[in-house]
Amino acid sequence: MLVTRPARQAQGQIEQLTRLGAEPIALPLIEIAAIDESEPDAFNAIKARILDLDLYTGVIFVSANAARLGAQWIDQYWPQLPLGVHWLAIGAATAAALEREGIPARHVAGGFDSEALLADPLLQQVDGQRFLIMRGEGGRELLADTLGERGAKVDCADLYRRACPRYSNEQIKGTIYTQRLSVILITSGEALDNLLTLAGAEPDLLSTELIVPSRRIADVAQARGFTRIRIADGPDDLSMIRAIRPAD
């Protein structure tokens, strides 16, 4: 089965699958590149947000990558966390990543997307409040747009870029087509599109069972031509693995 998480997030899933007797194959479909001093305008924009951290009602981290990179920025400029700030995470995995960095984050139990966090009571009456969203470039705007519609002042810190990795034709053929895959684990629409860009919309690929974390991504996969789609309870490793159909 094909594991497609970014390299930093894939290891835990690979280890769990191996312990269960599966044969996971790693093919990261999203490459994470942190913004650094080589891009002074973007770097200084992030720095300005971090220096103003104590002015925000809440700081929201949208992913484990945002948690990891955001914590590095905060640690650099804030020896102690500013008081009075609500730390919020989208999903349990992001909250766990923040906890490991010493940031006690709130998340919606059982929720793993922007919609779930936006339903949290803390984010209902936000008129006049300030929020900072820690994220990657080019992500969904639903969170920022909805909070703005509710009267909040929203800033974003784009900490990283996502890119489609480069693989040779030989790598793609050997990983995907030489021996038939039983399952492909996909956790985002962007990863799905990168898979099709790299491997092509071949019938053998489109008929492979696809495990996705939500109805939204399932609809994207169906629109792209995939015919065997299963929806997990969420994007975390355990939920994705539980959704794999047992072998007959």
N, C-alpha and C positions, 0 to 999 in steps of 0.2 A: 504494500500500500504506500501511497505517496504522501509524504509530510511536507507541507508547503509554507509553514510559518517562517518568518525571518530567522536567520541563523541563531540569534541570541535567544529566541523564544522556543526553538524547535527541540532542544535537547531533552527537556522534561517529557515531552510527548513521545519522543523516540524511545526513551528509557522505559516508559510505562508500556508501550506497545511491545517492546522486546520481552519484558517480563511476562506478558500475556501469551507469548509464543508467536507473535506476528513477525513479519519481516519488513520493517519500515525502511523506506528509501527517502532520503532528504533531498529536496529540490526547492530551496527558498525562492519564492516568487516575488518578494518585495525586498529591496535593499534599502537600509536606513542610513542616511548620511546626515550627521549632526552639523548644524550651522556653527562655524567657527570664525576666527579673526581674518581668514582669507576673504570673507565677505563682510567688510566693515559696516556697511549700512544695515544689513540684516542683524549682524552681531550686536551693534549698538542699540538697535530697536529692542532686542530681547533684554539687554542689560538695563535699559531705562525702565522696562516693566518690572524687572526683578528688584531694582532699587526702590520702586514705589510699592513694594509688596504689602506694607503695613497700611496702605490706603484702601485696600480692597476688603469688601465684605466677605467674599469667597474666592478661592482659587480652585479651578476645576481642571483635572487631568483626564485626558480623553483615552489614554492607552498606557500600556506598560512601558512603551518607549518614551512617552511623554513624562511618565513618572520618573524613570531612570535619569533622563537628561535634565528634567526640571529640578530634581533633587540635587544634581550636581551644580546647577546654577545657584540654587538657594544656598547650598553649603558654602559656595565661594564668597557670597556677599552678606550672608546672615549667619553669624556664629550661633545664634539662637533664633528659633522661629518667632516671628512677630506675634504678639498677643492679639486676640480678638478676631482672628481670621478663621473662617470655616474652610477646611480642606475637604474637597469632594472629588470622588473618583467615579468614572464610568466603569462599572463592573467590579467583581470581586478580585479578579487577577490584578487589575490596576491598583486597587486598594491595598492588596497584599504587597505589591511592589513598593508602594509608598511606606507601608509599615516597616519594611526591611530597611528603608532609608531613614527611619525615625520620624516619619510624618504620619500622625494619626488621622486617617482619612475616613470620611463618611461615604457609604455607597448604598444603593437600594438593593436589599436582599432579593436575589433572584432576577435582578435586572442587569442588562449588559449593554444597553445602548443609550443614546441621547434621549429617546422618548421616555425611558424608564426614569432617568435622573430628573427630567423636566416634570415628572409627576410627583416628585418629592415635595412634601409640605414646605420645606425650607425655601424652595424656589418659586413659591406661588405669589407672595406679596413682596415684590422686590423693587417697587417703584423708588427711584432715586438711589438705589444701592449700586455699588461698583463690583464687577466681577472680572477676573482674569482667566482666560482659557489657555491652558498649556496644550499644544497640539503640534501636528505636522502640517506642512504646507499643503494646501489643496484638499483639506478634509471637508466633511459635511458642514454646512452652515446652519443647520437646524437649531443647534444649541444657542449660538450667538444671536440668531434672528429671533428666536422665541423669547429669550430673556430681554432683548431690546424691545420687543412688542409689549412686554409686561412692564416696561418703564425703567429697566436697569441700564446702567452705562457699562458697556462690555468692551474690554480690550482683549487682544489675542497675542500670544507669544508663539510664533511659529518656530519651533525648536529644531526641526529636522525636515528633510525632504525624503520622500519615498520615490524609488526608481525601479524600473524593471531590470533585473540582473541580466548580464550577458552570458549566454551559454553557446557553445559550438553546436552545430548540427549533430555531431557525433555524440555529444553529451545528451542532447534531447532524445535522440534515437535510442541510445543505450539505456536511458532512464525510463522512458515512457513506452517505447514501441517494441523494443527487442523481446521483452517478456511481458505478457499481458498483466496490467495492473488490476487488482481486485477492487480497490477503493482509492479515491482521492479525497484528502481532507483539505477543505478550502474555508478560510474564515473571513474573507472580504471580497467584495465585488471587484476591487482593483486587482487582487491576486488572481481572480478568475480571468479577467481580461488579459493579464500578463501571461497566464498559461496559454490562452488561445493565440496570443501574439507569438509566443515562443514555439509552440508545438503545432499550431494550425488546427483548424476545425475539422479534424479527420474523423470518420465514422467510428473508428476504434476508440478514440478519446471520448467522443460525445456519448457513447454507449457505456462508458465506465461509470460505476456507481459513485456518486458525488455526495459527500457529507458536508452540509453547510449549517451555520449556526442560527439562521433566522429565515422567516418567510420572505423578507425583503430580498435576501441574497438568493433564495430559491427561485424567486420570480425572475431575477437577473439571469440565473443559470438556464432556466427554461427558455427565456427569450434568446439566449445564445445557442440553443440547440441541444442542450443536455437532456437526456431522456430518462435517466435513473437518478433521482434526487431524494435524499433523506434529510430531514431537518432535525438537528440536535436541539437539546434544551438550552444551549448557549455556546459561546465560543471557547470556554475553558477546556483544558485538556480532558478532564474526566467526562464532561458532557459529550464532547466530540467522539471520544472512544466508545462510550456507551451506545452511541447511535450506530455503530458498525454492526451490520447484520451478521449473526453467528454463521460460521460455515456449516453447510449441510453435511 
